[in-house]
Amino acid sequence: MTTGVRARLERIGTGGRYVIVPMDHGITLGAITGLERIERTIDAVTSGGADSVLTQKGIAERVHGNTNGAGYIVHLNGSTVSGPDTNDKRITGTVKAAIRRGADAVSMHINVGSDHEPKQIEDLAEITERAAEFGLPVLAMTYARGPGVDEHDADALAHAVRLGEELGADLVKTAYSGDPNSFEQVTDATSLPVVIAGGKPESDYESLQAVRGAMDAGAAGVSMGRTVFQHDDPEAITRAVVDVVHEDRTAEKALQRAGLTIEA
């Protein structure tokens, strides 16, 4: 790892742990709740202690000035729910474009097991090469998705995160397998930091229990979108997630400290 990559990883995380809030969903789903006035949401989650936020390049001007010192990641591919296949993520930006927009890192989504996996492998390999030229970290969002693929199967997730490392990423994101014992197989499959996705919003307690379980299994943090930015109180739920990731607190204690109700 180069000095530049190491330094920029500290901009999007803290001490090797990460609370990232992705808000690139506008390209996929449109201006959904939490993203209409994205400036306000960015201010809330970063006030709550998020290490970094993530958007598509076109939103960069709405990001800067609202991050409260947090890092910024530009996402480089996408698709829409209106298109023929949401798994068909296409390139939406370049490493240089991300740097011009003030990015501390870039990210890319790949669906391991989908019909589009071959092209996405090529795209991720190209992005990691270009990013390495500038000492820019790459977050690979390596999901297990495709015909006959169980998106939460530990074997499939372990393969997905290892693929991210093999292609030159600096950290990887994937789904949570559902329990700490099985997720250890995922974190053991790579030497890279592994962060978990949030998925569709569940109860606050269930979401934080998943974070706690992943951390106990060796994860390095989270990259949680809708669970955070669509919450009734994005700042409070971010504080709770930060408490689990950075302070090693239980889900119950984190919710209590954030002033949120514990609902199983």
C-alpha positions as CSV (number, residue, x, y, z in Angstrom):
1,M,0.0,0.0,0.0
2,T,1.4,3.4,-1.0
3,T,1.6,6.4,1.3
4,G,-1.1,8.2,-0.7
5,V,-3.6,5.3,-0.4
6,R,-2.9,4.9,3.3
7,A,-3.4,8.6,3.9
8,R,-6.6,8.7,2.0
9,L,-8.0,5.6,3.7
10,E,-7.7,7.6,6.9
11,R,-9.8,10.4,5.3
12,I,-12.7,8.0,4.6
13,G,-12.3,6.0,7.9
14,T,-10.7,6.2,11.3
15,G,-8.0,3.9,12.6
16,G,-8.8,1.2,10.1
17,R,-12.6,1.2,10.8
18,Y,-15.2,2.7,8.5
19,V,-18.7,4.2,8.8
20,I,-19.6,5.1,5.2
21,V,-23.0,6.4,4.1
22,P,-23.6,5.8,0.4
23,M,-26.1,8.1,-1.2
24,D,-25.7,7.1,-4.9
25,H,-29.2,5.7,-4.9
26,G,-30.6,8.6,-6.9
27,I,-29.3,7.1,-10.2
28,T,-31.0,3.8,-9.4
29,L,-34.2,4.9,-7.7
30,G,-34.6,8.6,-8.3
31,A,-35.0,11.3,-5.7
32,I,-36.2,9.0,-2.9
33,T,-36.9,10.0,0.7
34,G,-33.7,11.2,2.3
35,L,-32.1,12.3,-1.0
36,E,-34.4,15.1,-2.2
37,R,-32.5,17.6,-0.1
38,I,-29.3,15.7,0.0
39,E,-27.3,18.5,1.5
40,R,-29.4,18.3,4.7
41,T,-28.9,14.6,4.9
42,I,-25.1,14.8,4.3
43,D,-24.9,17.4,7.1
44,A,-27.0,15.1,9.4
45,V,-25.0,11.9,9.0
46,T,-21.6,13.6,9.1
47,S,-22.7,15.5,12.2
48,G,-23.6,12.1,13.6
49,G,-20.0,10.9,13.1
50,A,-20.0,9.2,9.7
51,D,-16.4,8.9,8.5
52,S,-17.4,9.5,4.8
53,V,-20.2,9.8,2.3
54,L,-20.5,8.4,-1.2
55,T,-22.3,9.7,-4.2
56,Q,-22.2,9.8,-8.0
57,K,-19.9,12.5,-9.5
58,G,-22.7,14.9,-10.5
59,I,-23.7,15.4,-6.8
60,A,-20.2,16.5,-5.8
61,E,-21.1,20.2,-5.6
62,R,-23.9,19.4,-3.2
63,V,-21.6,17.3,-1.0
64,H,-18.8,19.8,-0.4
65,G,-19.6,22.3,2.3
66,N,-21.9,19.9,4.1
67,T,-19.5,17.1,5.2
68,N,-18.3,18.5,8.5
69,G,-14.8,17.3,7.7
70,A,-15.8,13.8,6.7
71,G,-14.3,12.1,3.6
72,Y,-15.9,11.8,0.2
73,I,-16.1,8.8,-2.2
74,V,-17.2,9.0,-5.8
75,H,-19.0,6.0,-7.2
76,L,-18.1,5.0,-10.7
77,N,-20.9,2.8,-12.1
78,G,-24.7,2.4,-11.9
79,S,-28.0,1.2,-13.3
80,T,-31.7,2.0,-12.9
81,V,-34.7,0.1,-11.7
82,S,-36.4,1.3,-14.9
83,G,-33.9,-0.5,-17.1
84,P,-34.0,-4.2,-18.2
85,D,-31.6,-5.4,-15.5
86,T,-30.5,-3.6,-12.4
87,N,-27.5,-6.0,-12.1
88,D,-26.1,-4.5,-15.4
89,K,-24.0,-1.7,-13.8
90,R,-22.4,0.5,-16.4
91,I,-19.4,2.9,-15.9
92,T,-20.6,6.4,-15.0
93,G,-17.2,8.2,-14.3
94,T,-13.5,8.0,-14.3
95,V,-10.8,8.2,-11.7
96,K,-9.6,11.6,-13.0
97,A,-13.2,12.9,-13.0
98,A,-13.5,11.8,-9.3
99,I,-10.3,13.5,-8.4
100,R,-11.4,16.7,-10.1
101,R,-14.5,16.6,-7.9
102,G,-12.6,16.4,-4.7
103,A,-12.8,12.6,-4.1
104,D,-10.7,10.9,-1.4
105,A,-11.5,7.5,-2.9
106,V,-13.6,5.8,-5.6
107,S,-15.9,2.9,-5.6
108,M,-17.4,0.4,-8.0
109,H,-20.2,-2.2,-7.7
110,I,-19.8,-5.7,-9.2
111,N,-22.3,-8.5,-9.2
112,V,-20.4,-11.7,-8.8
113,G,-22.4,-14.5,-10.4
114,S,-24.5,-12.3,-12.7
115,D,-24.6,-12.4,-16.5
116,H,-22.7,-9.1,-16.4
117,E,-19.8,-10.3,-14.2
118,P,-17.2,-10.6,-17.0
119,K,-17.5,-7.0,-18.1
120,Q,-17.6,-5.8,-14.5
121,I,-14.4,-7.7,-13.7
122,E,-12.8,-5.9,-16.6
123,D,-14.1,-2.5,-15.4
124,L,-13.0,-3.0,-11.8
125,A,-9.5,-4.2,-12.9
126,E,-9.2,-1.1,-15.1
127,I,-10.3,1.3,-12.3
128,T,-7.9,-0.2,-9.7
129,E,-5.0,0.3,-12.2
130,R,-6.0,3.9,-12.9
131,A,-6.6,4.7,-9.2
132,A,-3.2,3.2,-8.3
133,E,-1.5,5.8,-10.5
134,F,-2.8,8.6,-8.2
135,G,-2.6,6.8,-4.9
136,L,-6.4,6.8,-4.7
137,P,-8.1,4.0,-2.7
138,V,-10.8,1.8,-4.3
139,L,-13.8,0.5,-2.5
140,A,-15.1,-2.6,-4.4
141,M,-18.7,-3.4,-3.7
142,T,-18.6,-7.1,-4.4
143,Y,-22.1,-8.6,-4.1
144,A,-23.1,-12.2,-4.7
145,R,-25.9,-11.7,-7.2
146,G,-27.1,-13.6,-10.2
147,P,-29.2,-16.6,-11.3
148,G,-29.3,-19.3,-8.6
149,V,-27.0,-17.2,-6.3
150,D,-27.9,-16.8,-2.6
151,E,-27.0,-13.2,-1.8
152,H,-26.3,-14.1,1.8
153,D,-24.5,-17.4,1.4
154,A,-21.1,-17.3,3.2
155,D,-19.3,-19.3,0.4
156,A,-20.6,-16.9,-2.3
157,L,-19.8,-13.8,-0.2
158,A,-16.3,-15.1,0.6
159,H,-15.7,-15.6,-3.2
160,A,-17.0,-12.1,-3.9
161,V,-14.7,-10.3,-1.4
162,R,-11.7,-12.4,-2.5
163,L,-12.4,-11.4,-6.1
164,G,-12.2,-7.7,-5.0
165,E,-8.8,-8.2,-3.5
166,E,-7.5,-10.2,-6.5
167,L,-8.5,-7.3,-8.8
168,G,-6.6,-4.8,-6.7
169,A,-9.2,-3.1,-4.5
170,D,-8.2,-1.5,-1.2
171,L,-11.3,-2.4,0.8
172,V,-14.4,-4.4,0.0
173,K,-18.1,-4.2,0.7
174,T,-20.6,-7.0,0.7
175,A,-23.8,-8.3,2.3
176,Y,-23.9,-9.7,5.8
177,S,-24.4,-13.5,5.9
178,G,-26.8,-13.3,8.9
179,D,-24.6,-14.4,11.8
180,P,-21.1,-13.9,13.1
181,N,-20.0,-17.6,12.7
182,S,-20.7,-17.7,9.0
183,F,-19.4,-14.2,8.4
184,E,-16.0,-15.2,9.8
185,Q,-15.6,-17.2,6.6
186,V,-16.1,-14.0,4.6
187,T,-13.6,-11.9,6.5
188,D,-11.1,-14.8,6.5
189,A,-11.3,-14.9,2.7
190,T,-9.4,-11.6,2.2
191,S,-6.7,-9.6,3.9
192,L,-8.6,-6.4,3.0
193,P,-10.9,-4.5,5.4
194,V,-14.5,-5.8,4.9
195,V,-17.5,-3.5,5.4
196,I,-21.1,-4.7,5.3
197,A,-24.1,-3.3,3.4
198,G,-27.2,-2.2,5.2
199,G,-29.8,-3.4,2.7
200,K,-33.4,-2.5,3.0
201,P,-34.2,-0.7,6.3
202,E,-35.1,-3.0,9.2
203,S,-35.8,-2.1,12.8
204,D,-33.0,-0.1,14.4
205,Y,-32.2,-3.0,16.7
206,E,-32.0,-5.6,14.0
207,S,-29.8,-3.3,11.9
208,L,-27.4,-2.6,14.8
209,Q,-27.3,-6.3,15.7
210,A,-26.1,-7.1,12.2
211,V,-23.4,-4.5,12.6
212,R,-22.4,-5.9,16.0
213,G,-22.3,-9.4,14.6
214,A,-20.2,-8.4,11.6
215,M,-17.7,-6.6,13.8
216,D,-17.5,-9.6,16.1
217,A,-16.6,-11.6,13.0
218,G,-13.8,-9.4,12.0
219,A,-15.4,-6.8,9.8
220,A,-14.0,-3.3,9.6
221,G,-17.2,-1.4,9.6
222,V,-20.2,-0.6,7.4
223,S,-21.4,1.1,4.2
224,M,-25.0,1.6,5.0
225,G,-27.3,3.7,2.8
226,R,-31.1,3.6,3.2
227,T,-30.9,2.2,6.7
228,V,-29.3,5.5,7.6
229,F,-30.4,8.2,5.2
230,Q,-34.1,7.2,5.2
231,H,-34.2,7.0,9.0
232,D,-36.5,9.4,10.8
233,D,-33.4,10.8,12.5
234,P,-30.4,10.2,10.3
235,E,-28.0,11.9,12.8
236,A,-29.1,9.7,15.7
237,I,-28.9,6.4,13.8
238,T,-25.5,7.4,12.5
239,R,-24.3,8.0,16.1
240,A,-25.6,4.6,17.1
241,V,-23.7,2.9,14.2
242,V,-20.6,4.8,15.0
243,D,-20.9,3.7,18.7
244,V,-20.9,0.0,17.6
245,V,-18.1,0.3,14.9
246,H,-15.7,2.7,16.6
247,E,-16.5,2.2,20.3
248,D,-17.3,-1.5,20.3
249,R,-20.6,-1.0,22.1
250,T,-23.6,-3.3,22.0
251,A,-26.6,-2.6,19.9
252,E,-28.7,-1.9,23.0
253,K,-26.2,0.5,24.5
254,A,-25.6,2.3,21.2
255,L,-29.4,2.8,20.7
256,Q,-29.8,4.0,24.3
257,R,-26.9,6.5,23.9
258,A,-28.4,7.8,20.7
259,G,-31.8,8.3,22.3
260,L,-33.4,5.7,20.0
261,T,-36.1,3.2,21.1
262,I,-35.0,-0.5,21.2
263,E,-37.6,-2.4,19.2
264,A,-36.7,-6.1,18.4
